[in-house]
Amino acid sequence: MSYINFKEEVYKAKIQFENRTKNNERLFNQIKKDKNISSNYIPNEKYSFKEFNGSILGGGHPKSEDEFQEISYTDIICTKFINCKFSNIKFKGCKFIGCYFINCDFIGGGAVFDECIFIKQESDTTPNLNKEDNFSCEFNECNVYAKFLNCDIGHIIFNKCNLRNTNFELNDMTSGIIFNCDLKKIIIIDTDLSGAKIVNSYIEDLEFRDKYKSKLDEKTFIDKIKLRKKNRDEYEGIYTVYENIADKFKENNLVNNFGEYYFLCRKTQRKVLKPIPRIMSFLGLVTCGYGERPLYAAYFSLFVIFVFSILYLIFGIKVDEQIVRYSFLENGHTFREFLRDYNESLNLSVGMFAAVGLNEAQPAPISYMLSNIEMLLGVLMMGIGTGALVKKIVR
């Protein structure tokens, strides 16, 4: 069995997503109605408690980052940006509390969020000891081309977004959710992804460029990637994504999570290998799941035993000094006789595979080669199965 139950994790992530959106909506309506928020925030009159529809922030032809228009140290509270365009703009030290970005386009030179905060953790209701609102921001159906640098984007939601050429560097992204999104050329650098979820999303290119280490934990979950094009370029891209994810889990000493994404990586990689390496990879898959599925060894062993039990009947076994051999062209055996002979053949196959010797039946001279092959397969499968099982137990 797999260590990660993907169906269960997706179900739990959907429940978490629904609960978070409801919590955000409730707090948004409450704070916007009362205009009451803690003294930690000073709502900017121009941007807070408003709805911008079709507005352009920044603008102009694509520019280099040092030429961006800058908005600094501004608290933007409970604001909706609908059908807006963000271009060549930098937000420095700003606080986005309960903001919605709906059907927005980040175009031109994109947008930079530097040292910004996208979450209000503390609760304003009393008593508020040990209580957290986790009032976060949402990006819905947006085309995102941005850089998040040294930001607190915990509990953030990206829903039905296209994220392109976007960097997450030195961020706190704990419990963030990326849901139903397309990700291409995403770079993550030294970011805390504890509890983060990427669900039902198509990841074309995801890379970690850590100078220190991005943090993942056992609650971090990245869903399987559904294939779209099913061509060589797609297979190579997706197995590289799985490989990067697996390596990052391994760096965080989460070897069971590493094993799951390593398994997915090898399965996808197999489809782009040349014939001989592809055959070897297929054998690695069916015999032990690349070392991650010990039960595969048991299934494959049973398959070998049953296949050879049929082959022994075809090539012949010796029972009571008589050769028993079945041919597809002959119909001279009753069903009772077949069951008796197959029982002897199956008993012989089990004995050969387990290398425990013979009982009453033995191979006919023409079947000696079969018995030798089965015995060698049995020895190999015992070693492979034991190795895979011990590997999982040690983890």
C-alpha positions in Angstrom: 0.0 0.0 0.0 1.1 3.6 -0.6 2.1 5.7 2.4 0.0 8.7 1.1 -3.7 8.1 0.5 -4.1 10.6 -2.3 -7.9 10.3 -2.4 -8.2 10.9 1.3 -5.8 13.8 1.2 -7.7 15.5 -1.7 -10.9 15.1 0.2 -9.5 16.6 3.4 -7.9 19.5 1.4 -11.3 20.2 -0.2 -13.0 20.4 3.2 -10.2 22.7 4.4 -10.6 24.9 1.3 -14.3 25.2 1.8 -14.0 26.0 5.5 -11.3 28.6 4.9 -13.3 30.4 2.2 -16.4 30.5 4.5 -14.2 31.9 7.3 -12.7 34.5 5.0 -16.2 35.6 3.8 -17.6 35.8 7.3 -14.7 37.9 8.6 -14.7 40.1 5.5 -18.4 41.0 5.8 -18.0 41.6 9.5 -15.0 43.9 9.4 -16.2 45.7 6.3 -19.5 46.4 7.9 -18.2 47.6 11.3 -15.0 49.2 9.9 -13.5 47.9 13.2 -10.0 46.3 13.2 -7.2 46.1 15.7 -4.8 49.0 16.3 -2.1 46.9 14.6 -3.5 48.2 11.3 -4.1 51.6 9.9 -6.5 51.3 6.9 -5.4 53.3 3.9 -8.3 55.6 2.9 -7.6 55.2 -0.8 -7.4 51.4 -1.0 -9.3 50.0 2.1 -12.9 48.9 2.3 -13.4 49.4 -1.4 -14.1 47.6 -4.6 -11.9 48.3 -7.6 -13.4 47.1 -10.9 -11.3 47.2 -14.1 -8.7 49.4 -12.5 -5.0 49.5 -13.6 -2.3 49.5 -10.9 1.0 50.5 -12.4 0.8 50.2 -16.1 2.9 51.0 -19.1 5.1 48.8 -21.2 7.1 46.1 -19.5 9.9 47.6 -17.4 12.8 46.3 -15.3 12.1 45.8 -11.6 14.0 48.8 -10.5 11.7 51.0 -12.6 8.5 49.7 -11.1 6.0 52.1 -9.5 6.1 51.5 -5.7 3.5 51.5 -3.0 5.1 51.4 0.4 4.0 50.5 3.9 0.3 50.7 3.1 -2.5 48.8 4.9 -5.1 47.6 2.5 -8.1 46.2 4.4 -11.0 44.2 3.1 -10.7 45.3 -0.6 -11.8 43.5 -3.7 -9.8 43.9 -6.9 -12.1 42.7 -9.8 -10.9 42.5 -13.4 -7.9 44.7 -12.5 -4.5 44.8 -14.1 -1.3 44.9 -12.2 1.7 45.9 -14.2 5.2 47.1 -13.3 4.2 47.7 -9.7 5.9 46.9 -6.4 4.3 46.7 -3.0 6.9 47.2 -0.3 6.0 46.4 3.4 2.3 46.5 2.7 -0.4 44.6 4.6 -3.2 43.0 2.6 -5.9 41.9 5.0 -8.9 40.0 3.7 -8.4 41.1 0.1 -9.9 39.4 -2.9 -8.1 39.4 -6.3 -10.8 38.2 -8.7 -10.1 37.7 -12.4 -7.1 39.9 -12.3 -4.2 40.0 -14.7 -0.6 40.5 -13.7 0.9 41.7 -17.0 3.8 43.7 -18.4 6.7 43.4 -16.0 4.5 41.8 -13.4 4.2 42.7 -9.7 6.5 42.4 -6.8 5.3 41.9 -3.2 8.3 42.6 -0.9 8.0 42.1 2.9 4.2 42.1 2.6 1.7 40.4 4.9 -1.4 38.6 3.5 -2.9 37.3 6.7 -4.4 38.5 9.9 -3.8 35.8 12.5 -4.9 37.5 15.7 -8.6 37.6 16.7 -10.4 40.9 17.6 -13.2 39.2 19.5 -12.8 38.9 23.3 -11.6 36.9 24.9 -9.0 36.3 22.3 -6.4 34.5 24.2 -5.0 31.5 22.2 -7.5 32.3 19.4 -6.6 33.0 15.8 -8.7 34.3 12.9 -6.3 33.3 10.2 -8.1 35.8 7.9 -6.3 35.4 4.6 -6.3 36.7 1.1 -7.7 34.9 -2.0 -6.7 35.0 -5.7 -9.5 33.6 -7.8 -9.3 33.0 -11.6 -6.2 35.3 -11.9 -3.3 35.2 -14.3 -0.4 35.7 -11.9 3.1 36.8 -12.9 4.7 38.0 -9.7 7.4 37.7 -7.2 6.7 37.1 -3.5 9.8 38.1 -1.5 10.1 37.7 2.3 6.3 37.8 2.7 3.9 36.2 5.1 1.4 34.4 2.8 0.2 31.9 5.3 -3.3 30.4 4.6 -3.3 32.1 1.2 -5.7 30.7 -1.5 -5.0 30.5 -5.2 -8.1 29.1 -6.9 -8.4 28.5 -10.6 -5.4 30.6 -11.3 -2.7 30.5 -13.9 0.7 31.0 -12.2 3.4 31.8 -14.7 7.1 32.7 -14.1 6.3 33.3 -10.4 8.8 33.2 -7.6 8.3 32.5 -3.9 11.4 33.5 -2.1 12.0 33.5 1.7 8.2 33.4 2.4 6.1 31.9 5.1 3.5 29.9 3.1 2.3 27.7 5.9 -1.1 26.1 5.2 -1.4 27.8 1.8 -3.8 26.2 -0.7 -3.3 26.1 -4.5 -6.5 24.6 -5.9 -7.4 23.9 -9.5 -4.5 25.9 -10.9 -2.0 25.7 -13.7 1.6 26.2 -12.6 4.4 26.9 -15.1 8.0 28.0 -14.3 7.5 28.3 -10.6 10.6 28.8 -8.5 10.6 28.3 -4.7 13.5 29.5 -2.6 13.9 29.0 1.1 10.1 29.0 1.7 8.2 27.4 4.6 5.6 25.1 3.0 4.5 23.4 6.2 0.9 22.2 5.8 0.7 23.7 2.2 -1.6 21.9 -0.3 -1.4 21.8 -4.1 -4.6 20.0 -5.2 -6.0 19.1 -8.6 -3.4 21.4 -10.3 -1.4 20.9 -13.4 2.3 21.5 -12.7 4.4 21.9 -15.8 7.6 23.3 -14.2 8.4 23.5 -10.5 11.9 24.1 -9.2 13.5 24.6 -5.8 16.6 26.8 -5.8 17.3 26.9 -2.1 20.3 28.5 -0.6 19.4 27.0 2.8 16.3 24.8 2.8 12.6 25.1 2.0 10.6 23.5 4.8 8.1 20.8 4.3 6.3 18.6 6.9 4.1 15.6 6.9 1.0 17.7 6.3 2.4 19.2 3.1 0.6 17.6 0.2 1.0 17.8 -3.5 -1.6 16.0 -5.6 -0.9 13.7 -8.5 -0.5 15.5 -11.8 -3.1 14.5 -14.5 -1.6 14.1 -17.9 -2.9 16.3 -20.7 -0.8 16.0 -23.8 0.7 12.5 -23.1 3.8 13.3 -25.2 7.5 13.0 -24.5 8.0 16.6 -23.4 5.1 16.4 -20.9 6.4 13.1 -19.4 9.9 14.5 -19.0 8.6 17.7 -17.4 6.3 15.9 -15.0 8.8 13.3 -13.9 11.3 16.1 -13.2 8.6 17.9 -11.1 8.0 14.7 -9.1 11.8 14.2 -8.7 12.2 17.8 -7.4 9.4 17.2 -4.9 10.8 13.9 -3.8 14.3 15.3 -3.2 12.8 18.2 -1.2 10.9 15.8 1.1 14.1 13.8 1.5 16.0 16.9 2.5 13.4 17.4 5.2 13.9 13.8 6.5 10.4 12.8 5.4 11.5 9.6 3.7 8.0 8.0 3.4 6.8 11.1 1.5 10.0 11.0 -0.5 9.2 7.4 -1.4 5.8 8.2 -2.8 6.9 10.9 -5.1 10.0 8.9 -6.1 7.6 6.1 -7.1 5.5 8.5 -9.2 8.7 9.9 -10.7 9.9 6.5 -11.8 6.5 5.5 -13.2 6.4 8.6 -15.3 10.0 8.4 -16.4 9.5 4.9 -17.7 7.4 6.2 -20.6 10.4 8.2 -22.1 13.1 5.5 -21.7 14.6 3.5 -24.6 13.4 -0.1 -25.1 15.9 -1.9 -22.9 16.0 0.6 -20.0 12.2 0.7 -20.3 11.9 -3.1 -19.9 14.2 -3.0 -16.8 12.1 -0.2 -15.4 8.9 -2.2 -16.0 10.4 -5.1 -14.1 11.4 -2.8 -11.3 7.8 -1.6 -11.2 6.0 -5.0 -11.2 8.4 -6.8 -8.9 8.6 -4.3 -6.0 7.2 -0.9 -7.1 10.8 0.5 -7.4 11.3 -0.6 -3.8 8.3 1.3 -2.5 5.6 -1.4 -2.8 6.6 -4.6 -1.0 3.2 -6.1 -1.7 4.0 -6.0 -5.4 6.7 -8.7 -4.8 4.0 -11.0 -3.3 1.6 -10.3 -6.2 4.4 -10.9 -8.8 5.5 -14.1 -7.0 1.9 -15.5 -7.1 1.7 -14.6 -10.7 5.0 -16.5 -11.5 3.8 -19.6 -9.5 0.5 -19.8 -11.4 2.1 -19.2 -14.8 4.6 -21.9 -14.2 2.0 -24.3 -12.9 0.2 -24.0 -16.3 3.5 -24.3 -18.2 4.3 -27.5 -16.3 1.0 -29.1 -17.5 1.8 -28.0 -21.1 5.5 -29.3 -21.1 4.8 -32.2 -18.9 5.2 -33.4 -15.3 5.9 -36.9 -14.0 3.3 -38.3 -11.6 3.5 -41.9 -10.4 6.1 -42.7 -13.1 3.7 -41.4 -15.8 4.2 -38.3 -17.9 1.2 -36.0 -17.7 1.1 -33.5 -20.6 -1.8 -31.3 -21.8 -2.3 -30.1 -25.3 -4.8 -27.5 -26.5 -5.7 -29.9 -29.3 -6.7 -32.7 -27.0 -10.0 -33.1 -25.2 -9.5 -36.5 -23.5 -9.4 -35.3 -19.9 -12.3 -34.9 -17.5 -12.6 -31.9 -15.3 -11.9 -34.1 -12.2 -8.7 -35.3 -13.9 -7.7 -31.8 -14.7 -8.1 -30.6 -11.1 -6.1 -33.6 -9.9 -3.3 -32.9 -12.4 -3.3 -29.2 -11.8 -3.1 -29.7 -8.1 0.1 -31.7 -8.6 1.4 -29.1 -11.1 0.7 -26.2 -8.7 2.3 -28.1 -5.8 5.4 -28.6 -8.0 5.5 -24.9 -8.9 5.3 -23.8 -5.3 8.1 -26.2 -4.4 10.3 -25.0 -7.2 9.7 -21.3 -6.5 10.3 -21.6 -2.8 13.3 -24.0 -3.4 11.9 -26.5 -0.8 12.1 -29.5 -3.1 9.6 -31.9 -4.6 6.6 -33.8 -3.3 5.1 -36.5 -5.5 5.2 -34.7 -8.9 8.4 -33.8 -10.5 9.3 -32.1 -13.8 9.4 -34.2 -17.0 12.9 -34.1 -18.6 11.7 -31.5 -21.1 10.5 -29.3 -18.1 13.9 -29.2 -16.3 14.7 -25.8 -17.9 11.4 -24.4 -16.6 12.0 -25.6 -13.1 15.5 -24.1 -13.0 14.2 -20.8 -14.3 11.5 -20.8 -11.7 13.9 -21.6 -8.9 16.1 -18.7 -9.9 13.1 -16.4 -10.0 12.1 -17.6 -6.6 15.5 -16.8 -5.1 15.5 -13.4 -6.7 12.0 -12.5 -5.6 12.6 -13.5 -2.0 15.6 -11.2 -1.9 13.8 -8.3 -3.6 10.6 -8.7 -1.5 12.6 -9.0 1.8 14.7 -5.9 0.8 11.7 -3.8 0.0 9.9 -4.8 3.2 12.9 -4.2 5.4 13.3 -0.8 3.7 9.7 0.2 4.6 10.0 -1.1 8.1 13.2 0.7 8.8 11.5 4.0 7.7 
